[in-house]
Amino acid sequence: MEMAIFLVMGALSVGFSLVMILARKPVTSAMSLVAVMFCLAVLFALQSAHLIAILQILVYAGAIMVLFLFVIMLLNLREKEGEESHTKGYGQIFGGAIAFTILIVAVGSTSMSGSPAGLSSDRFGTTAEVGKILFTKYILPFEITSVLLLAALVGAVALVKLRMR
């Protein structure tokens, strides 16, 4: 049963990824990205990383995608017109095929032994283990990220206030 769910979610995520890349409307691309994020959350849940699955939905499919949609709507992006939009898809498909081939070769050449960050498979993805690693080994990148997000928020508010004047 798990293999069937994995195959269905993997196929759906690849399909939505293609829709995201090939769509001409930015909102369609953003909504396809939301669907990919949900598929990834299911894949995380299959790996017993329930916290990571929930965070995937809350943070990426929720907060980040709402931010993307607000930016798309604020910038008033529309479908591209002209000759470029018709031929652009072929280059994207070709680039995606090359990237996919490189990914397959890279994954095939690495060994998949051991668990991430030296964790045992029964504790991977638990709240306690993620918190322990996040606030010990990765505390500096975590704090730098929080400062960068704060700076981005202040910059976005300043730009909107400047535009409203």
C-alpha positions in Angstrom: 0.0 0.0 0.0 2.8 2.4 0.9 4.5 1.8 -2.5 1.2 2.6 -4.3 0.8 5.8 -2.4 4.5 6.7 -3.1 4.1 6.1 -6.8 0.9 8.1 -7.0 2.2 11.0 -5.0 5.5 10.9 -7.0 3.7 10.9 -10.3 1.4 13.7 -9.1 4.3 15.8 -7.9 6.1 15.4 -11.3 2.9 16.2 -13.1 2.2 19.3 -11.1 5.8 20.4 -11.5 5.5 20.2 -15.2 2.3 22.3 -15.1 4.0 24.8 -12.8 6.9 25.2 -15.3 4.8 25.2 -18.5 1.8 27.4 -17.3 1.6 30.8 -18.9 -0.4 32.3 -16.0 1.6 33.0 -12.8 -1.3 32.2 -10.5 -1.6 28.7 -12.2 2.1 28.2 -11.6 1.8 29.2 -7.9 -1.2 26.9 -7.4 0.6 24.0 -9.0 3.5 24.7 -6.6 1.0 24.4 -3.7 -0.1 21.0 -5.1 3.6 19.9 -5.3 4.1 20.9 -1.7 1.1 18.8 -0.6 2.5 15.8 -2.5 5.8 16.3 -0.8 4.1 16.4 2.6 2.5 13.1 1.9 5.9 11.7 0.9 7.4 13.0 4.2 4.5 11.4 6.1 5.3 8.0 4.4 8.8 8.3 5.8 7.4 8.7 9.4 8.6 12.3 9.4 5.2 13.7 10.5 6.5 16.9 11.9 8.3 17.7 8.7 5.1 16.9 6.8 3.0 19.2 8.9 5.6 22.0 8.6 5.7 21.5 4.8 2.0 22.2 4.7 1.9 25.0 7.2 5.1 26.9 6.1 5.5 26.2 2.4 2.0 25.4 1.1 0.5 27.9 3.5 2.6 30.9 4.4 5.1 31.0 1.6 2.5 30.5 -1.1 0.3 33.1 0.3 3.2 35.5 0.1 3.9 34.4 -3.5 0.3 35.0 -4.5 0.3 38.5 -2.8 3.4 39.4 -4.8 1.9 38.1 -8.0 -1.3 40.1 -7.4 0.5 43.2 -6.3 2.8 43.2 -9.3 -0.3 42.6 -11.5 1.6 39.9 -13.6 -0.3 38.7 -16.6 0.2 36.0 -19.3 3.2 36.8 -21.4 2.4 37.9 -24.9 4.3 37.6 -28.1 6.4 35.0 -29.8 8.6 34.2 -26.8 5.8 32.7 -24.8 5.0 30.1 -27.4 8.6 28.8 -27.9 9.7 29.2 -24.3 8.2 25.9 -23.2 10.5 23.9 -25.4 13.6 25.3 -23.8 12.1 24.7 -20.3 11.3 21.1 -21.2 14.8 20.6 -22.5 16.4 22.2 -19.5 14.3 20.2 -17.2 15.2 17.0 -19.0 18.9 17.8 -18.6 18.5 18.7 -14.9 16.5 15.5 -14.3 19.2 13.4 -16.0 21.9 15.0 -13.9 19.8 14.3 -10.8 19.3 10.7 -11.7 23.0 10.2 -12.3 23.9 12.0 -9.1 21.5 10.0 -7.0 22.5 6.7 -8.6 26.2 7.4 -7.9 25.7 8.1 -4.2 25.1 5.5 -1.6 22.0 5.8 0.4 23.2 4.0 3.5 22.7 5.5 6.9 20.1 8.0 8.1 20.2 11.8 7.8 22.4 13.6 10.3 23.2 10.3 12.0 19.7 9.7 13.4 18.1 6.4 13.9 15.2 5.8 11.6 12.7 5.6 14.4 13.5 9.1 15.7 13.9 10.8 12.3 11.4 13.7 11.9 10.1 13.7 15.5 9.6 17.1 17.2 12.2 16.5 19.8 14.9 15.4 17.3 14.2 18.3 14.9 14.3 20.8 17.8 17.5 19.3 19.2 19.3 19.5 15.9 17.9 22.9 14.9 18.8 24.6 18.2 22.2 23.0 18.7 24.0 22.2 15.4 22.1 24.7 13.2 21.4 27.6 15.6 23.5 30.2 13.7 21.9 29.5 10.3 18.5 29.6 12.0 19.2 33.0 13.6 20.6 34.4 10.3 17.5 33.2 8.5 15.3 34.9 11.0 17.1 38.2 10.6 17.0 38.0 6.8 13.2 37.3 7.0 12.7 40.3 9.2 14.7 42.5 6.9 12.7 41.3 3.9 9.4 42.0 5.8 10.6 45.6 6.7 11.7 46.1 3.1 8.4 44.9 1.7 6.4 47.2 4.0 8.7 50.2 3.1 8.3 49.5 -0.7 4.5 49.3 -0.4 4.3 52.5 1.6 6.6 54.2 -0.9 4.3 53.0 -3.8 1.2 54.2 -2.1 2.4 57.8 -1.9 
